[in-house]
Amino acid sequence: MIILRHCESEFNRLYTLTGRDPGVADPSLSRQGRDHAQRLVQELAAEPITRILVSPFTRALETAAPIAKALGITPEITPLVRERGMYSCDEGSPASALCAAWPRLDFAGLEEVWWSDLPESDRALQNRVQRFRSFMTAQPEAGQTLVVSHWWFLLGLCGDSLENGDWRHEHP
């Protein structure tokens, strides 16, 4: 699979400026983040992506959107790869709001309040990572799957810190 950390969000931008949680729930991508998401289309063009799994957070959806459009793939909403509940940005938008904002995506399997409690324990995060590994191991097209996720989840999955917009190949 290919793992991708979402591009820079408004939370990331503001946190970098101040070093403090700016109190922004479910932030959108920053201007720089949107530009980076567009550049990822070219970066990932040679990869054999046939499936996109994406966290329901807005920043992940906005990162996946240009790639999905270029490849003609409808992203699959995958709450298992959501961010660890730690900061204000880790409070998501209700499923009904996401449905209204992203009418072409299927949020039917998403609970109205789907994000993790703040703070989410290490054990809860590692449990989600293991469930996702098991899920991906059983997927025949795992090698052609792009997973758009978040720093804490990807750290638990691969053991490395990925910066905004970084991607790499990873075995489940």
C-alpha positions in Angstrom: 0.0 0.0 0.0 1.0 3.6 -0.3 0.5 5.7 2.8 0.1 9.5 2.6 -0.1 12.0 5.3 -2.6 14.8 4.5 -1.2 18.0 3.3 -0.9 21.1 5.5 -4.1 22.1 7.2 -5.0 25.5 8.7 -4.4 23.9 12.1 -0.9 22.9 11.0 -0.2 26.4 9.7 -1.4 28.2 12.8 0.3 25.7 15.2 3.6 26.2 13.4 3.3 30.0 13.8 2.3 30.0 17.5 3.3 26.6 19.0 -0.1 26.4 20.5 -3.3 24.6 19.7 -5.3 27.2 17.7 -8.7 25.7 18.6 -9.7 24.7 15.1 -11.9 21.6 14.8 -11.8 19.6 11.6 -9.7 22.2 9.7 -9.5 22.5 5.9 -6.3 22.5 4.0 -4.3 25.8 4.0 -3.6 27.4 0.7 -0.1 25.7 0.7 -1.8 22.4 1.5 -4.2 22.8 -1.4 -1.4 23.5 -3.8 0.6 20.6 -2.4 -2.4 18.3 -2.9 -2.5 19.3 -6.6 1.2 18.5 -7.0 0.6 15.1 -5.5 -1.4 14.2 -8.6 1.9 14.3 -10.7 4.0 12.7 -7.9 1.7 9.7 -7.7 0.9 9.5 -11.4 3.3 6.5 -12.0 1.9 4.5 -9.0 -0.6 1.7 -9.8 -3.3 3.1 -7.6 -6.7 1.5 -8.0 -8.3 2.2 -4.6 -8.2 5.1 -2.2 -9.0 4.7 1.5 -9.4 8.1 3.3 -10.0 9.3 6.8 -13.2 11.3 7.2 -11.4 14.4 8.4 -11.8 17.3 6.0 -8.0 17.7 5.6 -7.7 14.1 4.5 -10.7 14.3 2.1 -9.3 17.5 0.6 -5.9 15.9 0.1 -7.4 12.8 -1.6 -9.8 14.7 -3.8 -7.5 15.9 -6.7 -5.8 12.5 -6.8 -9.1 10.6 -6.9 -10.4 13.0 -9.6 -7.3 12.5 -11.7 -7.5 8.7 -11.4 -11.3 8.4 -11.7 -11.5 6.7 -8.4 -14.2 7.3 -5.7 -12.4 7.4 -2.3 -13.7 5.0 0.4 -14.4 6.6 3.8 -12.4 4.7 6.3 -12.7 5.9 9.9 -10.3 3.3 11.1 -7.4 5.5 9.7 -8.6 8.7 11.5 -6.2 10.7 13.5 -5.6 10.0 17.2 -7.8 12.3 19.4 -5.3 14.7 20.9 -5.9 18.3 19.7 -8.8 20.5 18.7 -8.2 19.5 15.0 -9.0 15.9 16.0 -12.7 16.7 16.6 -14.4 15.9 13.3 -17.4 17.1 11.5 -20.7 15.1 12.0 -21.4 12.6 9.3 -24.5 14.6 8.2 -22.3 17.7 7.6 -19.8 15.6 5.7 -22.6 14.1 3.5 -23.7 17.6 2.6 -20.2 18.9 1.9 -19.2 15.8 -0.1 -22.3 14.5 -1.8 -20.5 12.2 -4.2 -18.9 10.2 -1.3 -20.6 7.4 0.7 -20.8 8.2 4.4 -23.6 5.7 5.1 -21.4 3.5 7.3 -20.2 6.5 9.4 -21.7 7.2 12.8 -22.8 10.8 13.3 -20.0 11.3 15.8 -17.2 9.1 14.5 -14.0 10.6 15.8 -12.0 9.5 18.9 -12.5 10.9 22.4 -9.9 13.4 23.5 -7.3 12.3 24.5 -7.2 8.9 22.8 -5.0 6.4 24.7 -2.0 4.7 23.2 -3.7 1.4 23.6 -6.8 2.5 21.6 -4.6 3.9 18.8 -2.5 0.8 18.6 -5.7 -1.3 18.6 -6.9 0.6 15.5 -3.6 0.3 13.8 -3.6 -3.5 14.3 -7.2 -3.8 13.1 -6.2 -1.8 10.0 -3.2 -4.0 9.4 -5.3 -7.1 9.6 -7.9 -5.6 7.2 -5.2 -4.6 4.7 -3.4 -8.0 4.9 -6.7 -9.6 3.7 -7.1 -7.2 0.8 -6.1 -8.6 -2.6 -5.4 -5.1 -4.0 -3.4 -3.8 -1.0 -0.4 -3.0 -3.2 -2.5 -0.7 -5.4 -4.2 1.1 -2.4 -3.5 4.6 -1.4 -4.3 5.4 2.3 -4.7 9.0 3.2 -4.3 9.4 6.9 -2.7 11.4 9.7 0.5 11.8 11.7 -0.3 9.8 14.8 -2.0 7.0 12.9 0.8 6.7 10.4 3.5 6.8 13.1 1.8 3.8 14.7 1.5 2.1 11.4 5.1 2.6 10.0 7.1 3.8 13.0 8.2 7.0 11.2 7.2 10.6 11.3 5.7 11.7 8.0 5.5 15.4 7.2 2.4 17.0 5.6 2.0 15.6 2.1 4.7 12.9 2.5 4.0 9.4 1.1 5.7 6.1 0.9 5.2 2.4 0.2 4.4 0.3 3.3 3.6 -3.3 3.8 0.5 -4.0 5.9 
